[in-house]
Amino acid sequence: MWQVAHCPGVAELWLYRAPKKVAVLKWQLSHGASVTIWLVDFGVATTRLPIPWQPSQFFGVPLNTPPT
């Protein structure tokens, strides 16, 4: 299943899909209008999404959907 872990004191939201880390979402708090997503496998920022952001908009599945 997808797991979400927030790092206190850091403006980042980490998405995990057991057993490996899948993506890093860095919230652009100073702008408050977008987040930047890094796919760990590629190591690059791939897109910017408007807030409010829903995981299903990017991954195509809700966070509580088991991996296939």
C-alpha positions as CSV (number, residue, x, y, z in Angstrom):
1,M,0.0,0.0,0.0
2,W,1.0,3.6,-0.4
3,Q,2.3,5.2,2.7
4,V,2.7,8.9,3.4
5,A,5.3,10.2,5.8
6,H,5.8,13.9,6.6
7,C,9.2,15.0,7.7
8,P,8.7,17.5,10.6
9,G,10.5,20.9,10.0
10,V,11.0,20.2,6.3
11,A,8.6,21.4,3.6
12,E,8.6,18.0,1.9
13,L,6.1,15.2,1.7
14,W,7.5,11.8,1.0
15,L,5.5,9.1,-0.8
16,Y,6.5,5.5,-0.2
17,R,5.3,2.4,-1.9
18,A,6.6,-0.6,0.0
19,P,9.2,-1.7,-0.2
20,K,10.9,1.2,-1.9
21,K,10.6,4.9,-2.0
22,V,8.8,6.1,-5.1
23,A,8.6,9.8,-5.1
24,V,9.4,13.0,-3.3
25,L,7.0,15.9,-3.3
26,K,8.6,19.2,-2.4
27,W,5.9,21.8,-1.4
28,Q,6.8,25.3,-2.7
29,L,5.4,27.0,0.4
30,S,6.7,30.4,-0.5
31,H,4.5,30.3,-3.6
32,G,1.7,28.2,-2.1
33,A,0.5,27.4,-5.6
34,S,2.4,24.2,-6.7
35,V,4.4,21.3,-5.6
36,T,7.4,19.8,-7.4
37,I,7.6,16.0,-7.7
38,W,10.8,14.1,-7.9
39,L,10.7,10.5,-9.1
40,V,13.5,8.8,-7.2
41,D,14.1,6.3,-10.0
42,F,14.9,9.2,-12.4
43,G,16.3,11.7,-9.9
44,V,14.8,14.7,-11.7
45,A,11.9,17.0,-11.1
46,T,9.2,15.8,-13.6
47,T,6.2,18.0,-13.1
48,R,4.5,20.7,-11.1
49,L,0.9,20.3,-10.0
50,P,-1.6,22.8,-8.6
51,I,-2.7,22.8,-5.0
52,P,-5.0,21.2,-3.8
53,W,-3.1,18.1,-5.1
54,Q,-4.6,14.6,-5.1
55,P,-2.2,11.6,-5.4
56,S,-4.6,10.0,-7.9
57,Q,-4.0,12.9,-10.3
58,F,-0.4,11.9,-10.7
59,F,-0.2,8.1,-10.0
60,G,-3.6,7.2,-11.3
61,V,-4.5,5.4,-8.0
62,P,-5.5,6.5,-4.6
63,L,-2.9,6.1,-1.8
64,N,-4.8,3.3,-0.2
65,T,-4.8,1.1,-3.3
66,P,-2.6,-1.9,-2.9
67,P,0.2,-2.3,-5.5
68,T,-0.5,-4.5,-8.5
